[in-house]
Amino acid sequence: MVPGVVVMGRLILILGGARSGKSSHAQELAAGLGERVIYLATAEPGDPEMKARIIAHRQNRPPGWITLEFPKGIGNQLPEEIRQAEVIVLDCLTLQITNQVLDASPDPDHPDELAAEKRVMAGLDALLDAVRSTDSHWIVVSNEVGLGLVPPYPLGRLFRDLLGMANRRLAAAADEVHWMAAGIPVPIHPFRKTA
């Protein structure tokens, strides 16, 4: 990186279902794109099973990678470590949006749709601003949750809708979009739209 020169960062979005290989693919891509890697973790250890998952994910990362916890979004102030990174992996947007929706709508039976949408879209604005303000490669992992049944409760439907909107917005801004199917990465959007 050249001090004082800001070049738009490269954005790669990895989508797929649960346990489809998204995180593994993100790590493989990151390892090939640079040595100074920042891993932005979004999971919160709410129960023993999630704590075990977090530990397993940490153990699978290369030892030189720096992990920063961002469970509720990047915000408007980027830490210096992020500015110095060659590659930034955000894993995963799904959990980050879950945390944002729950913060904005603490009553699951009567979710505040407007507050939740405002919070999620502000988080996306901050993420896209961060991508544009660095010359790093950004890899964002997110779940595709719109292929299944309609959730039977209001908060689930709100979450599904907001994550779908977020994924569409990131895909439109991305240089590449990869779809994970049974551990196989399928490129579905290899270039930035010019229109």
MDAnalysis code that builds the backbone (N, CA, C; Angstrom):
import MDAnalysis as mda
import numpy as np

u = mda.Universe.empty(585, n_residues=195, atom_resindex=np.repeat(np.arange(195), 3), trajectory=True)
u.add_TopologyAttr("name", ["N", "CA", "C"] * 195)
u.add_TopologyAttr("resid", np.arange(1, 196))
u.add_TopologyAttr("resname", ["MET", "VAL", "PRO", "GLY", "VAL", "VAL", "VAL", "MET", "GLY", "ARG", "LEU", "ILE", "LEU", "ILE", "LEU", "GLY", "GLY", "ALA", "ARG", "SER", "GLY", "LYS", "SER", "SER", "HIS", "ALA", "GLN", "GLU", "LEU", "ALA", "ALA", "GLY", "LEU", "GLY", "GLU", "ARG", "VAL", "ILE", "TYR", "LEU", "ALA", "THR", "ALA", "GLU", "PRO", "GLY", "ASP", "PRO", "GLU", "MET", "LYS", "ALA", "ARG", "ILE", "ILE", "ALA", "HIS", "ARG", "GLN", "ASN", "ARG", "PRO", "PRO", "GLY", "TRP", "ILE", "THR", "LEU", "GLU", "PHE", "PRO", "LYS", "GLY", "ILE", "GLY", "ASN", "GLN", "LEU", "PRO", "GLU", "GLU", "ILE", "ARG", "GLN", "ALA", "GLU", "VAL", "ILE", "VAL", "LEU", "ASP", "CYS", "LEU", "THR", "LEU", "GLN", "ILE", "THR", "ASN", "GLN", "VAL", "LEU", "ASP", "ALA", "SER", "PRO", "ASP", "PRO", "ASP", "HIS", "PRO", "ASP", "GLU", "LEU", "ALA", "ALA", "GLU", "LYS", "ARG", "VAL", "MET", "ALA", "GLY", "LEU", "ASP", "ALA", "LEU", "LEU", "ASP", "ALA", "VAL", "ARG", "SER", "THR", "ASP", "SER", "HIS", "TRP", "ILE", "VAL", "VAL", "SER", "ASN", "GLU", "VAL", "GLY", "LEU", "GLY", "LEU", "VAL", "PRO", "PRO", "TYR", "PRO", "LEU", "GLY", "ARG", "LEU", "PHE", "ARG", "ASP", "LEU", "LEU", "GLY", "MET", "ALA", "ASN", "ARG", "ARG", "LEU", "ALA", "ALA", "ALA", "ALA", "ASP", "GLU", "VAL", "HIS", "TRP", "MET", "ALA", "ALA", "GLY", "ILE", "PRO", "VAL", "PRO", "ILE", "HIS", "PRO", "PHE", "ARG", "LYS", "THR", "ALA"])
u.atoms.positions = np.array([
    [0.828, -1.178, 0.000],
    [0.000, 0.000, 0.000],
    [0.873, 1.242, 0.000],
    [0.440, 2.240, -0.727],
    [1.168, 3.495, -0.794],
    [0.477, 4.494, 0.118],
    [1.201, 5.084, 1.096],
    [0.575, 6.050, 1.994],
    [-0.021, 7.220, 1.219],
    [-1.229, 7.611, 1.617],
    [-1.882, 8.754, 1.003],
    [-2.617, 8.446, -0.292],
    [-2.475, 7.240, -0.820],
    [-3.155, 6.865, -2.058],
    [-4.292, 5.915, -1.699],
    [-5.505, 6.286, -2.083],
    [-6.662, 5.444, -1.804],
    [-7.155, 4.855, -3.116],
    [-7.181, 3.541, -3.179],
    [-7.647, 2.823, -4.353],
    [-8.819, 1.957, -3.906],
    [-9.848, 1.885, -4.727],
    [-11.006, 1.082, -4.354],
    [-10.598, -0.361, -4.109],
    [-11.029, -0.899, -2.987],
    [-10.719, -2.287, -2.658],
    [-11.482, -3.255, -3.542],
    [-10.946, -4.442, -3.661],
    [-11.587, -5.509, -4.424],
    [-12.505, -6.268, -3.485],
    [-13.734, -6.500, -3.906],
    [-14.730, -7.158, -3.064],
    [-15.142, -8.488, -3.688],
    [-15.003, -9.556, -2.894],
    [-15.434, -10.894, -3.298],
    [-16.500, -11.337, -2.302],
    [-17.682, -11.669, -2.797],
    [-18.783, -12.148, -1.961],
    [-18.921, -13.649, -2.166],
    [-18.954, -14.381, -1.051],
    [-19.134, -15.837, -1.097],
    [-20.468, -16.169, -0.440],
    [-21.372, -16.744, -1.225],
    [-22.709, -17.106, -0.759],
    [-22.879, -18.620, -0.773],
    [-23.792, -19.097, 0.049],
    [-24.116, -20.519, 0.046],
    [-24.939, -20.876, 1.262],
    [-25.318, -22.118, 1.329],
    [-26.085, -22.609, 2.458],
    [-25.190, -22.951, 3.636],
    [-25.818, -23.412, 4.707],
    [-25.077, -23.792, 5.908],
    [-24.151, -24.966, 5.600],
    [-22.928, -24.885, 6.091],
    [-21.920, -25.947, 5.971],
    [-21.600, -26.294, 4.509],
    [-21.713, -25.312, 3.626],
    [-21.459, -25.552, 2.199],
    [-20.004, -25.334, 1.812],
    [-19.166, -24.908, 2.770],
    [-17.755, -24.686, 2.477],
    [-17.384, -23.228, 2.283],
    [-18.273, -22.325, 2.662],
    [-18.031, -20.890, 2.468],
    [-16.778, -20.417, 3.192],
    [-16.662, -20.729, 4.466],
    [-15.516, -20.258, 5.261],
    [-14.206, -20.856, 4.760],
    [-14.220, -22.139, 4.432],
    [-13.002, -22.781, 3.915],
    [-12.561, -22.136, 2.607],
    [-13.518, -21.865, 1.741],
    [-13.200, -21.225, 0.460],
    [-12.653, -19.815, 0.692],
    [-13.269, -19.085, 1.613],
    [-12.784, -17.731, 1.923],
    [-11.343, -17.777, 2.411],
    [-11.034, -18.742, 3.264],
    [-9.666, -18.853, 3.779],
    [-8.678, -19.231, 2.680],
    [-9.081, -20.112, 1.782],
    [-8.203, -20.483, 0.665],
    [-7.926, -19.278, -0.230],
    [-8.980, -18.520, -0.546],
    [-8.796, -17.322, -1.367],
    [-7.881, -16.323, -0.672],
    [-8.140, -16.090, 0.612],
    [-7.354, -15.108, 1.366],
    [-5.882, -15.488, 1.396],
    [-5.599, -16.753, 1.614],
    [-4.205, -17.207, 1.684],
    [-3.474, -16.970, 0.364],
    [-4.198, -17.011, -0.745],
    [-3.579, -16.794, -2.041],
    [-3.481, -15.341, -2.459],
    [-4.157, -14.458, -1.730],
    [-4.194, -13.045, -2.120],
    [-3.211, -12.166, -1.359],
    [-2.669, -12.654, -0.252],
    [-1.738, -11.828, 0.505],
    [-1.327, -12.481, 1.807],
    [-0.305, -11.900, 2.434],
    [0.210, -12.447, 3.695],
    [-0.388, -11.761, 4.917],
    [-0.668, -10.467, 4.816],
    [-1.225, -9.731, 5.956],
    [-2.753, -9.820, 5.893],
    [-3.291, -10.788, 6.646],
    [-4.725, -11.066, 6.607],
    [-5.351, -10.695, 7.942],
    [-6.452, -9.963, 7.860],
    [-7.283, -9.654, 9.029],
    [-8.570, -10.448, 8.878],
    [-8.942, -11.137, 9.944],
    [-10.161, -11.928, 9.956],
    [-11.150, -11.221, 10.870],
    [-12.254, -10.720, 10.298],
    [-13.283, -10.045, 11.080],
    [-14.339, -11.072, 11.467],
    [-14.313, -11.469, 12.727],
    [-15.234, -12.489, 13.230],
    [-16.510, -11.822, 13.731],
    [-17.654, -12.450, 13.480],
    [-18.930, -11.839, 13.850],
    [-19.747, -12.668, 14.832],
    [-19.312, -13.876, 15.139],
    [-20.089, -14.747, 16.029],
    [-19.958, -14.301, 17.478],
    [-21.048, -14.443, 18.206],
    [-21.038, -14.201, 19.649],
    [-21.261, -15.545, 20.342],
    [-20.442, -15.846, 21.346],
    [-20.541, -17.152, 22.017],
    [-21.715, -17.203, 22.993],
    [-22.927, -17.364, 22.460],
    [-24.115, -17.331, 23.296],
    [-24.420, -18.626, 24.025],
    [-23.879, -19.742, 23.558],
    [-24.132, -21.032, 24.206],
    [-22.907, -21.930, 24.001],
    [-22.836, -23.058, 24.711],
    [-21.651, -23.929, 24.609],
    [-21.363, -24.424, 23.188],
    [-22.407, -24.739, 22.426],
    [-22.193, -25.226, 21.066],
    [-21.562, -24.138, 20.200],
    [-22.021, -22.892, 20.344],
    [-21.460, -21.796, 19.554],
    [-20.037, -21.489, 20.001],
    [-19.773, -21.590, 21.292],
    [-18.396, -21.407, 21.780],
    [-17.460, -22.428, 21.142],
    [-17.914, -23.679, 21.054],
    [-17.097, -24.733, 20.443],
    [-16.857, -24.454, 18.958],
    [-17.877, -23.953, 18.265],
    [-17.715, -23.608, 16.843],
    [-16.685, -22.498, 16.665],
    [-16.749, -21.487, 17.523],
    [-15.808, -20.364, 17.442],
    [-14.382, -20.855, 17.652],
    [-14.191, -21.711, 18.649],
    [-12.852, -22.261, 18.919],
    [-12.355, -23.058, 17.712],
    [-13.227, -23.886, 17.130],
    [-12.830, -24.688, 15.964],
    [-12.452, -23.798, 14.784],
    [-13.227, -22.742, 14.555],
    [-12.909, -21.819, 13.457],
    [-11.558, -21.145, 13.693],
    [-11.300, -20.721, 14.924],
    [-10.014, -20.065, 15.233],
    [-8.841, -21.011, 14.981],
    [-9.007, -22.268, 15.363],
    [-7.930, -23.247, 15.190],
    [-7.658, -23.555, 13.719],
    [-8.651, -23.357, 12.870],
    [-8.483, -23.633, 11.442],
    [-7.820, -22.491, 10.677],
    [-7.691, -21.321, 11.310],
    [-7.062, -20.184, 10.634],
    [-5.551, -20.275, 10.734],
    [-4.849, -19.800, 9.699],
    [-3.383, -19.765, 9.767],
    [-2.904, -18.932, 10.954],
    [-1.776, -19.308, 11.560],
    [-1.311, -18.645, 12.787],
    [-0.957, -17.169, 12.623],
    [-0.584, -16.720, 11.440],
    [-0.196, -15.322, 11.263],
    [-1.355, -14.360, 11.075],
    [-2.558, -14.885, 10.945],
    [-3.709, -14.020, 10.724],
    [-4.117, -13.332, 12.019],
    [-4.565, -12.106, 11.912],
    [-5.055, -11.345, 13.066],
    [-6.577, -11.414, 13.058],
    [-7.155, -11.789, 14.189],
    [-8.611, -11.841, 14.313],
    [-9.094, -10.648, 15.118],
    [-10.070, -9.936, 14.567],
    [-10.737, -8.839, 15.258],
    [-12.214, -9.193, 15.358],
    [-12.805, -8.881, 16.497],
    [-14.217, -9.198, 16.724],
    [-15.087, -8.007, 16.321],
    [-16.003, -8.237, 15.382],
    [-16.941, -7.216, 14.932],
    [-18.336, -7.832, 14.829],
    [-18.933, -8.232, 15.956],
    [-20.220, -8.921, 15.892],
    [-21.380, -8.045, 15.420],
    [-21.239, -6.724, 15.512],
    [-22.376, -5.863, 15.173],
    [-22.072, -4.869, 14.067],
    [-20.948, -5.033, 13.387],
    [-20.645, -4.155, 12.262],
    [-19.324, -3.443, 12.436],
    [-18.822, -2.957, 11.318],
    [-17.528, -2.290, 11.307],
    [-17.602, -0.901, 11.918],
    [-18.704, -0.200, 11.699],
    [-18.795, 1.174, 12.171],
    [-18.054, 2.102, 11.225],
    [-17.923, 3.333, 11.622],
    [-17.326, 4.335, 10.743],
    [-15.842, 4.555, 10.968],
    [-15.270, 3.999, 12.023],
    [-13.848, 4.176, 12.306],
    [-13.125, 2.851, 12.106],
    [-12.336, 2.780, 11.040],
    [-11.581, 1.553, 10.785],
    [-10.334, 1.508, 11.641],
    [-10.118, 0.411, 12.358],
    [-8.860, 0.259, 13.091],
    [-7.676, 0.248, 12.120],
    [-6.537, 0.698, 12.581],
    [-5.346, 0.781, 11.733],
    [-4.945, -0.585, 11.180],
    [-5.163, -1.663, 11.954],
    [-4.823, -3.005, 11.464],
    [-5.525, -3.305, 10.139],
    [-6.779, -2.852, 10.024],
    [-7.527, -3.100, 8.795],
    [-6.914, -2.316, 7.641],
    [-6.527, -1.101, 7.896],
    [-5.936, -0.268, 6.838],
    [-4.609, -0.838, 6.332],
    [-3.899, -1.586, 7.170],
    [-2.598, -2.139, 6.789],
    [-2.693, -3.534, 6.174],
    [-3.873, -4.126, 6.190],
    [-4.031, -5.505, 5.714],
    [-4.023, -5.579, 4.194],
    [-3.523, -6.693, 3.696],
    [-3.623, -6.980, 2.262],
    [-4.970, -7.628, 1.945],
    [-5.457, -8.418, 2.901],
    [-6.713, -9.144, 2.722],
    [-7.525, -9.034, 4.004],
    [-8.824, -8.797, 3.848],
    [-9.736, -8.757, 4.985],
    [-10.852, -9.757, 4.705],
    [-11.070, -10.667, 5.656],
    [-12.138, -11.659, 5.538],
    [-13.186, -11.331, 6.590],
    [-14.424, -11.070, 6.162],
    [-15.531, -10.866, 7.092],
    [-16.366, -12.142, 7.068],
    [-16.373, -12.858, 8.187],
    [-17.053, -14.146, 8.268],
    [-17.833, -14.222, 9.577],
    [-19.136, -14.049, 9.519],
    [-19.928, -13.918, 8.321],
    [-20.955, -12.805, 8.479],
    [-21.388, -12.284, 7.344],
    [-22.378, -11.215, 7.321],
    [-23.697, -11.675, 7.935],
    [-24.024, -12.942, 7.779],
    [-25.278, -13.488, 8.307],
    [-25.391, -13.269, 9.813],
    [-24.340, -13.612, 10.554],
    [-24.378, -13.431, 12.012],
    [-24.359, -11.954, 12.382],
    [-23.621, -11.152, 11.621],
    [-23.584, -9.720, 11.902],
    [-24.980, -9.110, 11.745],
    [-25.677, -9.489, 10.680],
    [-27.031, -8.966, 10.468],
    [-27.991, -9.519, 11.513],
    [-27.816, -10.771, 11.913],
    [-28.624, -11.321, 13.008],
    [-28.489, -10.444, 14.246],
    [-27.260, -10.112, 14.614],
    [-27.015, -9.286, 15.800],
    [-27.620, -7.897, 15.643],
    [-27.529, -7.319, 14.448],
    [-28.093, -5.990, 14.205],
    [-29.619, -6.012, 14.303],
    [-30.241, -7.032, 13.724],
    [-31.701, -7.142, 13.765],
    [-32.176, -7.332, 15.202],
    [-31.489, -8.180, 15.964],
    [-31.893, -8.406, 17.358],
    [-31.706, -7.153, 18.206],
    [-30.659, -6.381, 17.945],
    [-30.470, -5.118, 18.668],
    [-31.588, -4.130, 18.368],
    [-31.992, -4.066, 17.097],
    [-33.015, -3.100, 16.687],
    [-34.426, -3.579, 17.009],
    [-34.617, -4.874, 17.181],
    [-35.935, -5.467, 17.404],
    [-35.882, -6.505, 18.508],
    [-35.784, -6.075, 19.764],
    [-35.646, -7.043, 20.855],
    [-36.895, -7.899, 21.112],
    [-38.076, -7.469, 20.631],
    [-39.298, -8.249, 20.821],
    [-39.531, -9.113, 19.580],
    [-39.262, -10.425, 19.671],
    [-39.372, -11.271, 18.477],
    [-40.795, -11.397, 17.930],
    [-41.803, -11.171, 18.771],
    [-43.184, -11.285, 18.312],
    [-43.678, -10.028, 17.605],
    [-43.018, -8.903, 17.867],
    [-43.404, -7.627, 17.255],
    [-42.152, -6.877, 16.808],
    [-41.470, -7.389, 15.790],
    [-40.215, -6.755, 15.374],
    [-40.445, -5.357, 14.804],
    [-39.511, -4.487, 15.077],
    [-39.535, -3.126, 14.543],
    [-38.839, -3.164, 13.182],
    [-39.635, -3.370, 12.140],
    [-39.076, -3.562, 10.801],
    [-38.286, -2.351, 10.325],
    [-38.809, -1.167, 10.561],
    [-38.136, 0.049, 10.105],
    [-36.794, 0.241, 10.805],
    [-36.776, 0.056, 12.128],
    [-35.522, 0.210, 12.884],
    [-34.500, -0.840, 12.457],
    [-34.965, -2.077, 12.249],
    [-34.045, -3.144, 11.846],
    [-33.475, -2.870, 10.457],
    [-34.327, -2.462, 9.525],
    [-33.836, -2.169, 8.172],
    [-32.849, -1.001, 8.195],
    [-33.165, 0.018, 8.958],
    [-32.260, 1.173, 9.054],
    [-30.896, 0.745, 9.601],
    [-30.905, -0.092, 10.630],
    [-29.651, -0.549, 11.257],
    [-28.831, -1.394, 10.286],
    [-29.487, -2.320, 9.600],
    [-28.788, -3.204, 8.663],
    [-28.231, -2.406, 7.486],
    [-29.019, -1.501, 6.929],
    [-28.544, -0.718, 5.779],
    [-27.409, 0.228, 6.181],
    [-27.467, 0.782, 7.387],
    [-26.352, 1.616, 7.868],
    [-25.085, 0.774, 8.009],
    [-25.237, -0.460, 8.477],
    [-24.092, -1.357, 8.578],
    [-23.501, -1.686, 7.215],
    [-24.369, -1.878, 6.219],
    [-23.888, -2.136, 4.856],
    [-23.186, -0.915, 4.279],
    [-23.747, 0.268, 4.538],
    [-23.086, 1.498, 4.076],
    [-21.681, 1.583, 4.645],
    [-21.545, 1.309, 5.944],
    [-20.225, 1.372, 6.591],
    [-19.277, 0.331, 5.996],
    [-19.782, -0.874, 5.728],
    [-18.945, -1.917, 5.138],
    [-18.467, -1.507, 3.746],
    [-19.378, -1.033, 2.917],
    [-18.995, -0.636, 1.557],
    [-18.061, 0.569, 1.570],
    [-18.264, 1.489, 2.499],
    [-17.325, 2.615, 2.644],
    [-15.938, 2.108, 3.018],
    [-15.882, 1.112, 3.897],
    [-14.594, 0.543, 4.307],
    [-13.897, -0.112, 3.117],
    [-14.653, -0.861, 2.319],
    [-14.075, -1.506, 1.132],
    [-13.494, -0.450, 0.202],
    [-14.244, 0.617, -0.015],
    [-13.805, 1.664, -0.944],
    [-12.641, 2.487, -0.404],
    [-12.451, 2.489, 0.905],
    [-11.416, 3.351, 1.492],
    [-10.065, 2.658, 1.640],
    [-9.980, 1.394, 1.242],
    [-8.713, 0.667, 1.336],
    [-8.354, 0.110, -0.035],
    [-7.113, -0.302, -0.185],
    [-6.741, -1.007, -1.416],
    [-6.580, -2.500, -1.148],
    [-7.209, -2.961, -0.081],
    [-7.161, -4.373, 0.312],
    [-8.165, -5.193, -0.486],
    [-7.921, -6.493, -0.525],
    [-8.912, -7.438, -1.032],
    [-9.868, -7.728, 0.124],
    [-11.156, -7.626, -0.116],
    [-12.167, -7.930, 0.891],
    [-12.915, -9.181, 0.457],
    [-13.053, -10.123, 1.385],
    [-13.826, -11.337, 1.138],
    [-14.926, -11.371, 2.193],
    [-16.178, -11.323, 1.742],
    [-17.319, -11.332, 2.655],
    [-18.073, -12.637, 2.462],
    [-18.310, -13.335, 3.560],
    [-19.040, -14.603, 3.567],
    [-20.460, -14.332, 4.053],
    [-21.446, -14.889, 3.349],
    [-22.834, -14.717, 3.775],
    [-23.652, -15.941, 3.381],
    [-24.698, -16.197, 4.130],
    [-25.591, -17.314, 3.837],
    [-26.683, -16.877, 2.875],
    [-27.102, -17.800, 2.043],
    [-28.293, -17.602, 1.226],
    [-29.418, -18.315, 1.962],
    [-30.356, -17.542, 2.515],
    [-31.425, -18.137, 3.317],
    [-32.782, -18.062, 2.622],
    [-32.823, -17.564, 1.407],
    [-34.093, -17.382, 0.722],
    [-34.551, -18.560, -0.111],
    [-33.856, -19.682, -0.046],
    [-34.219, -20.826, -0.881],
    [-35.128, -21.825, -0.172],
    [-35.344, -21.630, 1.124],
    [-36.125, -22.595, 1.888],
    [-37.553, -22.142, 2.109],
    [-38.143, -22.688, 3.133],
    [-39.512, -22.353, 3.493],
    [-39.598, -20.939, 4.046],
    [-40.789, -20.360, 3.974],
    [-41.022, -19.057, 4.585],
    [-41.015, -19.256, 6.096],
    [-40.193, -18.486, 6.832],
    [-40.164, -18.647, 8.290],
    [-41.560, -18.440, 8.894],
    [-41.928, -19.231, 9.902],
    [-43.274, -19.164, 10.462],
    [-43.487, -18.049, 11.485],
    [-42.497, -17.211, 11.711],
    [-42.652, -16.160, 12.713],
    [-42.118, -14.839, 12.155],
    [-42.645, -13.707, 12.655],
    [-42.317, -12.392, 12.079],
    [-40.827, -12.048, 12.083],
    [-40.127, -12.319, 13.175],
    [-38.712, -11.958, 13.235],
    [-37.901, -12.760, 12.215],
    [-38.241, -14.020, 12.031],
    [-37.559, -14.851, 11.040],
    [-37.777, -14.342, 9.625],
    [-39.008, -13.920, 9.323],
    [-39.285, -13.377, 7.990],
    [-38.543, -12.066, 7.774],
    [-38.515, -11.216, 8.800],
    [-37.790, -9.951, 8.696],
    [-36.303, -10.205, 8.457],
    [-35.716, -11.121, 9.223],
    [-34.300, -11.445, 9.051],
    [-34.023, -11.959, 7.642],
    [-34.839, -12.898, 7.181],
    [-34.646, -13.458, 5.834],
    [-34.702, -12.361, 4.778],
    [-35.676, -11.462, 4.898],
    [-35.819, -10.382, 3.919],
    [-34.627, -9.435, 3.951],
    [-34.187, -9.051, 5.150],
    [-33.070, -8.107, 5.259],
    [-31.757, -8.728, 4.788],
    [-31.533, -10.001, 5.098],
    [-30.311, -10.644, 4.617],
    [-30.340, -10.765, 3.094],
    [-31.496, -11.080, 2.535],
    [-31.615, -11.132, 1.078],
    [-31.319, -9.788, 0.438],
    [-31.846, -8.711, 1.026],
    [-31.562, -7.363, 0.517],
    [-30.072, -7.047, 0.623],
    [-29.473, -7.408, 1.744],
    [-28.046, -7.140, 1.957],
    [-27.198, -7.916, 0.954],
    [-27.518, -9.181, 0.746],
    [-26.765, -9.989, -0.212],
    [-26.866, -9.410, -1.621],
    [-28.066, -8.977, -2.010],
    [-28.232, -8.383, -3.343],
    [-27.403, -7.116, -3.483],
    [-27.414, -6.309, -2.446],
    [-26.665, -5.052, -2.500],
    [-25.162, -5.301, -2.585],
    [-24.665, -6.241, -1.789],
    [-23.237, -6.569, -1.854],
    [-22.871, -7.204, -3.193],
    [-23.727, -8.073, -3.708],
    [-23.446, -8.705, -4.999],
    [-23.361, -7.664, -6.108],
    [-24.213, -6.651, -6.052],
    [-24.181, -5.596, -7.068],
    [-22.884, -4.796, -7.005],
    [-22.298, -4.687, -5.821],
    [-21.059, -3.920, -5.650],
    [-19.807, -4.772, -5.822],
    [-19.971, -6.088, -5.806],
    [-18.814, -6.992, -5.780],
    [-18.125, -7.115, -7.134],
    [-16.825, -7.352, -7.062],
    [-16.048, -7.684, -8.253],
    [-16.280, -9.137, -8.649],
    [-16.486, -9.982, -7.653],
    [-16.744, -11.406, -7.890],
    [-17.772, -11.885, -6.875],
    [-18.635, -12.809, -7.319],
    [-19.549, -13.502, -6.413],
    [-19.363, -14.989, -6.665],
    [-19.136, -15.731, -5.586],
    [-18.970, -17.185, -5.678],
    [-20.133, -17.841, -4.935],
    [-20.715, -18.856, -5.549],
    [-21.769, -19.652, -4.922],
    [-21.151, -20.982, -4.514],
    [-21.340, -21.379, -3.263],
    [-20.801, -22.648, -2.777],
    [-21.881, -23.720, -2.836],
    [-21.567, -24.818, -3.510],
    [-22.475, -25.957, -3.603],
    [-21.689, -27.203, -3.222],
    [-21.998, -27.781, -2.067],
    [-21.343, -29.010, -1.598],
    [-19.823, -28.884, -1.608],
    [-19.335, -27.727, -1.174],
    [-17.898, -27.502, -1.086],
    [-17.239, -27.073, -2.383],
    [-18.016, -26.928, -3.444],
    [-17.472, -26.541, -4.747],
    [-17.816, -25.082, -5.015],
    [-16.796, -24.221, -5.218],
    [-17.087, -22.820, -5.534],
    [-17.481, -22.658, -7.003],
    [-18.611, -22.005, -7.221],
    [-19.099, -21.753, -8.575],
    [-19.135, -20.244, -8.780],
    [-18.312, -19.708, -9.692],
    [-18.361, -18.265, -9.926],
    [-19.661, -17.898, -10.635],
    [-20.408, -16.948, -10.049],
    [-21.675, -16.548, -10.667],
    [-21.682, -15.083, -11.085],
    [-20.657, -14.353, -10.707],
    [-20.590, -12.935, -11.069],
    [-19.121, -12.536, -11.067],
    [-18.422, -12.772, -12.187],
    [-16.968, -12.582, -12.184],
    [-16.483, -11.163, -12.406],
    [-17.374, -10.197, -12.516],
    [-16.902, -8.843, -12.786],
    [-17.891, -7.830, -12.243],
    [-17.413, -6.620, -12.050],
    [-18.257, -5.526, -11.573],
    [-19.134, -5.036, -12.722],
    [-20.393, -4.767, -12.429],
    [-21.288, -4.205, -13.437],
    [-20.829, -2.792, -13.772],
    [-20.887, -2.435, -15.035],
    [-20.452, -1.103, -15.441],
    [-21.622, -0.170, -15.698],
    [-22.836, -0.658, -15.663],
    [-24.010, 0.180, -15.933],
    [-24.415, 0.984, -14.730],
])
